[in-house]
C-alpha cells in the first residue's frame, strides 16, 4: 500500500469511515478507472493485489513483505485469472474478494471493540451496498422502505436516503477554503462514474465534476463529497 498508514481508527465511527473510504477506492477501480485497473493486472507479472486506501485511492501492487502484515492482505494473484475469464465475470470475482477484504480490515481494527460496538459496526456496514452489489447493479441500499427523517440541522438529508438519479436538479451548498458559502445546482448525474456535474449560482457558464460518495453522511462534516457539499431541500 502507498506510504505509511495514518493513526489506525479505533472507534466504531472511525472504523466505518475508514471502510467507506477504502470501499470507495475499490469501486472506483472497478468502474470509473476500470480500463486502467485492467491494464495494470497483467497476468505476466507476479502475484498482484487490489488495495483500497484510506484516502479513497486504489492501487494494484505486490503484497507487503512484512510477515505478519500490519493489516490483513487482499486476495493474492488476481491478475492470473484475468485472461482466463470473461472480463465482467473477472471483475465480479475481484469485487467479491474485495468485499471479504474490507470486512477483514474492519474487524481487524475492531478487535478491541465490545460486543455491542461490534454489532453496531456490522449494522453500519450492512446498511451500504457491497462492492459486488454496486458493480453488478444490485445496489438497493437507498431504496429501503424505512426512510429516516431529514436531518434536523438545516433540513439536510442523508444521501443514502436519496436515489442517485433523483439528485439532478437539487440545490446544494458548500463551504470553500476562503470561508465563504456557495450554492449551486446539480445539473446531471453519471451513476457509473459516481459523479455529479454541478453549476454554481455565481457562474452561469461552466460546470464542475465532483465524486459522489454515498457512504459519507450529508449531515456530517464531510457532506457527500470531501469538500463538504451538502444537499438542501
C-alpha positions in Angstrom: 0.0 0.0 0.0 1.1 3.6 -0.6 3.1 5.2 2.1 2.7 4.8 5.8 -0.8 4.2 7.2 -2.1 7.1 9.4 -3.1 6.5 13.0 -5.4 3.5 12.9 -9.1 4.0 13.5 -10.3 2.9 16.9 -14.0 3.9 17.4 -16.9 2.4 15.6 -17.4 5.6 13.6 -13.7 5.9 12.7 -13.6 2.3 11.6 -16.7 2.7 9.4 -15.4 5.9 7.8 -12.1 4.1 7.0 -14.0 1.2 5.5 -16.2 3.5 3.4 -13.2 5.3 2.0 -11.5 2.1 1.1 -14.7 0.8 -0.5 -15.0 4.0 -2.5 -11.5 3.5 -3.9 -12.2 -0.2 -4.8 -15.5 0.7 -6.6 -13.6 3.5 -8.5 -11.0 1.0 -9.6 -13.7 -1.4 -10.9 -15.9 1.2 -12.5 -14.6 4.6 -13.4 -11.0 3.5 -13.7 -11.7 0.0 -14.9 -9.6 0.3 -18.1 -6.5 1.3 -16.1 -7.2 -1.3 -13.5 -7.5 -4.0 -16.2 -4.2 -2.8 -17.8 -2.3 -2.9 -14.5 -3.4 -6.5 -13.8 -1.0 -8.0 -16.3 -1.0 -11.9 -16.0 2.7 -11.8 -16.9 3.5 -10.0 -13.6 3.9 -11.5 -10.2 1.1 -12.1 -7.7 -0.8 -8.8 -7.6 -3.4 -7.5 -5.1 -6.0 -4.7 -5.3 -5.8 -2.3 -2.4 -8.4 0.3 -1.4 -6.7 3.0 0.6 -8.0 5.1 3.4 -7.7 8.3 1.3 -10.2 6.8 -1.3 -7.5 5.9 -3.8 -6.7 2.4 -5.1 -3.6 0.6 -6.2 -2.6 -2.6 -7.8 0.6 -3.8 -6.0 2.5 -6.8 -4.8 1.7 -7.9 -1.2 3.7 -6.4 1.6 6.9 -8.2 2.6 6.3 -7.9 6.3 5.1 -11.1 7.9 2.7 -11.0 9.5 1.4 -7.8 7.7 0.1 -4.7 9.6 -3.3 -5.3 8.0 -5.0 -8.4 6.5 -4.0 -8.7 2.9 -6.4 -8.7 0.0 -6.7 -11.7 -2.4 -3.4 -12.6 -3.9 -2.8 -13.1 -7.6 -6.0 -11.5 -9.1 -4.0 -10.8 -12.3 -3.5 -14.5 -13.1 -7.2 -15.1 -13.8 -7.7 -12.0 -15.9 -7.4 -13.6 -19.3 -9.0 -16.9 -18.4 -12.4 -15.4 -17.8 -14.9 -13.0 -19.4 -14.0 -9.5 -18.3 -17.3 -8.9 -16.4 -17.0 -12.2 -14.5 -13.4 -11.5 -13.6 -14.3 -8.0 -12.3 -17.2 -9.5 -10.2 -14.8 -12.1 -8.8 -12.4 -9.3 -7.8 -15.3 -7.4 -6.2 -16.3 -10.4 -4.1 -12.8 -10.8 -2.8 -12.6 -7.1 -2.2 -15.8 -7.2 0.0 -14.2 -10.0 2.1 -11.0 -8.0 2.5 -13.0 -4.9 3.6 -14.7 -6.9 6.3 -11.4 -8.4 7.4 -9.8 -5.0 7.7 -12.8 -3.5 9.6 -12.9 -6.3 12.2 -9.1 -6.3 12.5 -9.3 -2.7 13.5 -12.4 -3.5 15.7 -10.7 -6.3 17.6 -10.9 -4.3 20.9 -14.5 -3.2 20.5 -17.1 -4.5 22.8 -19.8 -7.0 21.6 -22.3 -4.2 21.3 -19.9 -2.0 19.5 -19.1 -4.8 17.0 -22.8 -5.3 16.5 -23.2 -1.5 15.8 -20.2 -1.6 13.3 -21.7 -4.6 11.4 -25.1 -2.8 11.2 -23.4 0.3 9.8 -21.5 -1.8 7.2 -24.7 -3.7 6.3 -26.6 -0.5 5.5 -24.4 0.1 2.5 -24.2 -2.0 -0.7 -21.2 -4.2 -1.1 -18.7 -3.7 -3.9 -20.1 -6.7 -5.7 -23.7 -5.3 -5.4 -22.6 -1.9 -6.7 -20.7 -3.5 -9.6 -23.5 -5.9 -10.6 -26.2 -3.2 -10.4 -27.9 -4.7 -7.3 -27.2 -1.7 -5.1 -30.5 -1.3 -3.2 -29.2 0.5 -0.2 -31.0 3.7 -1.0 -34.4 2.0 -1.6 -35.3 0.8 1.9 -38.9 1.3 2.9 -37.9 2.7 6.3 -36.7 6.2 5.4 -35.1 8.2 8.1 -36.4 11.6 8.7 -34.5 14.6 7.2 -31.6 15.7 9.5 -32.7 18.3 11.9 -29.8 20.7 11.1 -30.6 22.9 8.1 -33.1 20.4 6.6 -30.3 18.3 5.1 -30.8 14.7 4.1 -28.7 11.6 4.4 -27.5 10.7 0.8 -28.3 7.0 1.4 -32.0 8.1 1.5 -31.8 9.8 -1.9 -32.0 8.0 -5.2 -28.8 9.0 -7.1 -30.9 9.6 -10.2 -33.1 12.0 -8.2 -30.2 14.3 -7.3 -30.5 16.0 -10.7 -31.9 19.5 -10.2 -31.2 19.5 -6.4 -29.7 22.6 -4.8 -26.6 22.3 -2.7 -24.3 24.5 -0.6 -20.5 24.2 0.0 -18.1 25.9 2.4 -14.9 26.7 0.5 -11.4 27.3 1.8 -11.9 31.1 1.7 -14.6 30.7 4.4 -17.4 31.6 2.1 -20.5 29.5 1.5 -21.6 29.0 -2.1 -24.7 27.5 -3.5 -25.5 25.8 -6.8 -27.5 23.2 -8.7 -26.7 19.6 -9.6 -27.1 19.6 -13.4 -26.6 15.9 -14.2 -25.6 12.6 -12.7 -23.3 9.8 -14.0 -24.1 6.7 -12.0 -21.3 4.6 -13.4 -18.6 7.1 -12.6 -20.4 8.1 -9.3 -20.0 11.7 -10.5 -22.2 14.7 -10.2 -21.9 17.7 -12.6 -22.7 20.9 -10.7 -23.1 24.5 -11.6 -22.6 27.3 -9.1 -25.1 30.1 -8.7 -22.3 32.7 -9.3 -21.2 31.0 -12.6 -23.6 30.8 -15.5 -21.3 29.0 -17.9 -19.1 26.2 -16.6 -19.9 23.0 -14.7 -17.7 21.1 -12.4 -17.5 17.3 -12.0 -17.4 16.0 -8.4 -17.4 12.5 -7.0 -20.4 11.3 -5.1 -19.7 9.2 -2.0 -23.0 7.6 -0.7 -21.1 6.4 2.4 -20.4 9.9 3.8 -23.4 11.2 5.7 -24.8 14.5 4.4 -25.2 15.8 8.0 -21.6 15.1 8.9 -18.6 17.4 8.5 -17.7 15.8 5.1 -21.0 16.1 3.3 -21.5 13.9 0.3 -18.1 14.9 -1.0 -14.7 15.5 0.6 -15.1 19.2 0.0 -18.2 19.5 2.2 -21.1 19.7 -0.3 -24.5 19.5 1.3 -27.9 18.9 -0.2 -30.6 21.5 0.5 -34.3 21.0 0.5 
